[in-house]
């Protein structure tokens, strides 16, 4: 699955920030050279090279984004440690190290690093305040700087909790498909209508993730969901119950109709061929709602069918 524009933008923004930082550090080294401060050239020149390395890592592999962030943070720390003791109003710069850390690192790592480095920054800043008051100011800055990240994480957690779709594909999440199963069983019993469900196991999904990485897995999941949806009715419900296991709920469908859908889905999936994994292989089991059967019992039968499908000998 190709990365969307919203996914590419934060990565591009970070690379742009790193590039601006490298240019500023190189310019700072040139300024020291022009001013005749030759002893101060080495640090900004070395840090500009370090930031250039962070840019290269960011472009080379997105998985190295944390390493590139640490390289950028080390550059900032060294520059701050060199320059802050020379500042007359060092208290105005007290918030710079923790804010940079919170911007470049995940919230938990940034908070831990800020608290660990508290005595070092207080010693380097050399503030003319009692140690307790200086530490209190610093910790207050860390706390207030943490609030936006904490609020963003809380919002993301709430969105994940209320999001009906699976995080990786266009299918209902496990929680939602289980809730819809309960609703469809109650509806079928109240209206005395038949109902069926297909348990679909796709063993190649696990192999694709382990051997070829998440990119092929996302492509396979997208193709699988699209193919299954095209092979059934609009109001049938597709959900991902486990990483390699899907449930397809078929309201108003009896045994014969479920078998027809089962064969149609299996043939459609077998026609989808990938160079890395070959044709998509599916193991599908059809379950039918028995008269008077409870939701719990029907769900248990679906879980048992899924366990049998995932057995290597099945």
QUISUL-V602519 format. One record per residue. N is the residue number from 1. OMEGA is omega as a letter, one per 40 degrees, with the letter a starting at -180 (NA if undefined). Layout:
BEGIN
n->N omega->OMEGA
n->N omega->OMEGA
END
This chain:
BEGIN
n->1 omega->a
n->2 omega->i
n->3 omega->a
n->4 omega->i
n->5 omega->i
n->6 omega->i
n->7 omega->a
n->8 omega->a
n->9 omega->i
n->10 omega->i
n->11 omega->i
n->12 omega->a
n->13 omega->i
n->14 omega->i
n->15 omega->i
n->16 omega->i
n->17 omega->i
n->18 omega->a
n->19 omega->i
n->20 omega->i
n->21 omega->i
n->22 omega->i
n->23 omega->i
n->24 omega->i
n->25 omega->i
n->26 omega->i
n->27 omega->i
n->28 omega->i
n->29 omega->i
n->30 omega->i
n->31 omega->i
n->32 omega->i
n->33 omega->a
n->34 omega->a
n->35 omega->i
n->36 omega->i
n->37 omega->a
n->38 omega->i
n->39 omega->a
n->40 omega->a
n->41 omega->a
n->42 omega->a
n->43 omega->a
n->44 omega->i
n->45 omega->i
n->46 omega->a
n->47 omega->i
n->48 omega->i
n->49 omega->i
n->50 omega->i
n->51 omega->i
n->52 omega->i
n->53 omega->i
n->54 omega->i
n->55 omega->i
n->56 omega->i
n->57 omega->a
n->58 omega->i
n->59 omega->a
n->60 omega->a
n->61 omega->a
n->62 omega->i
n->63 omega->i
n->64 omega->a
n->65 omega->i
n->66 omega->i
n->67 omega->i
n->68 omega->i
n->69 omega->i
n->70 omega->i
n->71 omega->i
n->72 omega->a
n->73 omega->i
n->74 omega->i
n->75 omega->a
n->76 omega->i
n->77 omega->a
n->78 omega->i
n->79 omega->i
n->80 omega->a
n->81 omega->i
n->82 omega->a
n->83 omega->a
n->84 omega->i
n->85 omega->a
n->86 omega->a
n->87 omega->i
n->88 omega->i
n->89 omega->a
n->90 omega->a
n->91 omega->i
n->92 omega->a
n->93 omega->a
n->94 omega->a
n->95 omega->a
n->96 omega->a
n->97 omega->a
n->98 omega->a
n->99 omega->i
n->100 omega->i
n->101 omega->a
n->102 omega->i
n->103 omega->a
n->104 omega->a
n->105 omega->i
n->106 omega->a
n->107 omega->a
n->108 omega->i
n->109 omega->a
n->110 omega->a
n->111 omega->i
n->112 omega->a
n->113 omega->i
n->114 omega->i
n->115 omega->i
n->116 omega->a
n->117 omega->a
n->118 omega->a
n->119 omega->a
n->120 omega->a
n->121 omega->i
n->122 omega->i
n->123 omega->a
n->124 omega->a
n->125 omega->i
n->126 omega->a
n->127 omega->i
n->128 omega->i
n->129 omega->i
n->130 omega->a
n->131 omega->a
n->132 omega->a
n->133 omega->i
n->134 omega->i
n->135 omega->i
n->136 omega->i
n->137 omega->a
n->138 omega->a
n->139 omega->i
n->140 omega->i
n->141 omega->i
n->142 omega->a
n->143 omega->i
n->144 omega->i
n->145 omega->i
n->146 omega->a
n->147 omega->a
n->148 omega->i
n->149 omega->i
n->150 omega->i
n->151 omega->i
n->152 omega->i
n->153 omega->i
n->154 omega->i
n->155 omega->i
n->156 omega->i
n->157 omega->i
n->158 omega->i
n->159 omega->i
n->160 omega->a
n->161 omega->a
n->162 omega->a
n->163 omega->a
n->164 omega->a
n->165 omega->i
n->166 omega->a
n->167 omega->a
n->168 omega->a
n->169 omega->a
n->170 omega->i
n->171 omega->i
n->172 omega->i
n->173 omega->a
n->174 omega->a
n->175 omega->a
n->176 omega->a
n->177 omega->i
n->178 omega->i
n->179 omega->i
n->180 omega->i
n->181 omega->i
n->182 omega->a
n->183 omega->a
n->184 omega->i
n->185 omega->i
n->186 omega->i
n->187 omega->a
n->188 omega->i
n->189 omega->a
n->190 omega->a
n->191 omega->i
n->192 omega->i
n->193 omega->i
n->194 omega->i
n->195 omega->i
n->196 omega->i
n->197 omega->i
n->198 omega->i
n->199 omega->a
n->200 omega->i
n->201 omega->a
n->202 omega->a
n->203 omega->a
n->204 omega->i
n->205 omega->i
n->206 omega->i
n->207 omega->a
n->208 omega->a
n->209 omega->a
n->210 omega->a
n->211 omega->a
n->212 omega->i
n->213 omega->a
n->214 omega->a
n->215 omega->i
n->216 omega->i
n->217 omega->i
n->218 omega->i
n->219 omega->i
n->220 omega->a
n->221 omega->i
n->222 omega->i
n->223 omega->a
n->224 omega->a
n->225 omega->i
n->226 omega->a
n->227 omega->a
n->228 omega->a
n->229 omega->i
n->230 omega->a
n->231 omega->i
n->232 omega->a
n->233 omega->a
n->234 omega->a
n->235 omega->i
n->236 omega->a
n->237 omega->i
n->238 omega->i
n->239 omega->i
n->240 omega->a
n->241 omega->i
n->242 omega->a
n->243 omega->a
n->244 omega->a
n->245 omega->i
n->246 omega->i
n->247 omega->i
n->248 omega->a
n->249 omega->a
n->250 omega->i
n->251 omega->i
n->252 omega->a
n->253 omega->i
n->254 omega->a
n->255 omega->a
n->256 omega->i
n->257 omega->i
n->258 omega->i
n->259 omega->i
n->260 omega->i
n->261 omega->i
n->262 omega->a
n->263 omega->a
n->264 omega->i
n->265 omega->a
n->266 omega->i
n->267 omega->a
n->268 omega->i
n->269 omega->a
n->270 omega->i
n->271 omega->i
n->272 omega->a
n->273 omega->i
n->274 omega->a
n->275 omega->a
n->276 omega->a
n->277 omega->a
n->278 omega->i
n->279 omega->i
n->280 omega->i
n->281 omega->a
n->282 omega->i
n->283 omega->a
n->284 omega->i
n->285 omega->a
n->286 omega->i
n->287 omega->a
n->288 omega->i
n->289 omega->i
n->290 omega->i
n->291 omega->i
n->292 omega->a
n->293 omega->i
n->294 omega->i
n->295 omega->a
n->296 omega->a
n->297 omega->i
n->298 omega->i
n->299 omega->i
n->300 omega->i
n->301 omega->i
n->302 omega->i
n->303 omega->i
n->304 omega->i
n->305 omega->i
n->306 omega->i
n->307 omega->i
n->308 omega->i
n->309 omega->a
n->310 omega->i
n->311 omega->a
n->312 omega->a
n->313 omega->a
n->314 omega->NA
END
